[in-house]
Amino acid sequence: MKLLKNKRGNVFDPLIIIIVLFGFALAAVLFLLISSDMKDKLTDLLDSPTSHNAITATYDAIKTFDYIFVILVSMLVTSTLISAFFIKSHPIFFIINTILLFVFMIPAVVLSNTFEKYEGAAKIAPLMTDFPLISYFMDKLPWVLAIAMVLMFVVLFMYKGGGSSGGQYYE
C-alpha cells in the first residue's frame, strides 16, 4: 500500500484511523460471535473439564478486545499527533484541513451508522453487552474523529520555533 509507506505525516491519517477502528470493531464482534457458537457446540461435544476450561478461556480472552480497542484508539491518535508534530506547515493550510475535517466526517458518520445497524442485528445484540467500550466509541466515532483532528490542528499549527525540526513553515 503506497498510501502508508514512508510518510512522516499524512492528510489521510484520520481516514485511516476510522477505517482501522471500524475494521477492528467488526472483527472483535465477529470473533466473539464465532467463539460463542463454538463454545456452545463444543461444550456439549467435549465432556472433559480441561477442554471446557480451554474453551471458556478462549471466550473470555476475546472479551478483552473491548479494552484493546480503547488502547488502539489512544495509540492511533497519539501516533497521528506525533507525526503531525514533525510536519512543517504554513497557516494557510488550516483552511484546507478544516474543509478536510468536514469531508472526513462523512465516512465517519456512515461507518458509525453501519456499525449501529450491525450491532442491532438479532444474533449480535446479545453479544454487545460484552463490548460496551467498542459500542460507545463506535457510536461516538464522528466525535472521536473531530477531537483527534482538532488536536492534530493544534499540534500542526502551533508555533514550535527552531525552523528545522518542524512546526511553522519557513522559506
N, C-alpha and C positions, 0 to 999 in steps of 0.2 A: 504494500500500500504506500504509494508515493506521498499521500496526504500526511502520513505520520512520520516520515523519515527526515532526519537531520533538521529538525525545527527547534529553534530556541523559544519561539512563541508563535502562535498561530491564531488567526482570526476564527478558525473553525473549532478551537478548543471547547467553547461552551456547547457547541452542537455535538461534539464527540462525547462530552460528559453526559448529556441527556440520553444519547443513544446507548452508551455503556450502562448507565443506571437502569434504563428500561430493559435491556437485554439481561442484565444480572437479576433483576426482579422477576422477569418471566421465567428464567432458568431456575431460580430458587423455588418458585411456586410449583413448577413442573417437577423438579426433583422431589419435593415434598409429596406431591400427588402420586408419583410413581412409588415412592417409598411407603406411603400409606397403603396403597393397593397391595404391594408386595408383602408388607408386614401382616396384613390380614390373611392373605393366602398362605404365606409360608409358616405362620404360627400354627395354622390348622394342619399343615402338611408335616412339619417337623415337630416332634414331641420333646426333644431334649432341652434341658434348661440352658445349655451352652449356646445352642442355636437361637433360642428365644432371647437370651441376653445380647447376642451379636446383632440380631435384627432390631431390637429396641435401641441399642447404642447407635446404630446407623440412623434410625429415625430421629433420635434426639440430636445427633450431630448435624443433621440437615436443618434443624430448628435454629442452630446458631448462625445461619446465614442472615438472620434478621440483624444481628449485631455486626456481622461482617459488612452488611450493606451500609450501615452508618459509618464504619471505618472507610469504606470505599468512597462515600460521598466526601468525607473530610479530606482524604488523600488526593482525590481528583481536584477539588477546589484549591487545596494548598499547592499542588504542583502547577496549576494554572497561574496562581498568584506569583509563585517563584519565577516561572518563565516570563510572566509579564514584567517583572522587575528588571529583567535584563534586556528589554526591548527599548531601543531609542525611538521615541515617538514625538511628533510635532502636535501641539494642541489642536490643530485644525482637524486631526483625525478623531477628536472627541465627538464631532457631529456624525461622522461615519459610523463610529462604534455605537452611538446612541440609536441610529437607524437599525444597525445590526441587532441591537437588543430587542427591538420590536419584531424584526424578521425572525429571530431565533425563538421568540415566544410562540409563534405559530406551531412549529413541530413539538414544542414542549407541551402545549395545551392538547394537541392531538394525541401525543403519547400518553399523557396523563388520563385523558378520557378513554383511550383504548384500554389502558390497564384497569381503569374503574369498571368497564364492561366485562373485562376478563375475570376480575376478582368477584364479580357479581354472578358468575355462572354457577349453576346448581352444584357441580362437583367441587368447585374451587372455594366457594363462600365459607364452608365449614373449616377449611384449612387456613383461611386468612386470620383466624384467631391466633395462630402460631406465629404470624408475621405482622405484628401491629406497627413496627417501625417502618417496614417496607411499605405497608399500606399508607401510613401517614406521609412519608416522603414522596411517594408516587402521586398521592392526592395533591400535594403542595409542590409538585415538580416545577411549574412555572415560577413560583416564588423562590424556590431554591436556585433556579437559573438566574432570576433577576438579582438576587442578593449576591450570587457569585460574580455576575458581570459588573455590578456596581463596585464591589470590592476590587475587581480587576481594573476598573476605570481609575479608582483611587490610586492603586499601585502604579498603573501605567502612566498616569498623567501628573503624578506628584513630582515636585522638584527634588531631584536626587543629587544634583551638582556633580562636579568632577569631570564631566564630559566624556569620559572614555568607557565607563563601566555600565552605561545605560541610563535610562531616565529621560531627561529633557533632550530634545533633538538639537544638535549643534552642527553648524555648517562650517 
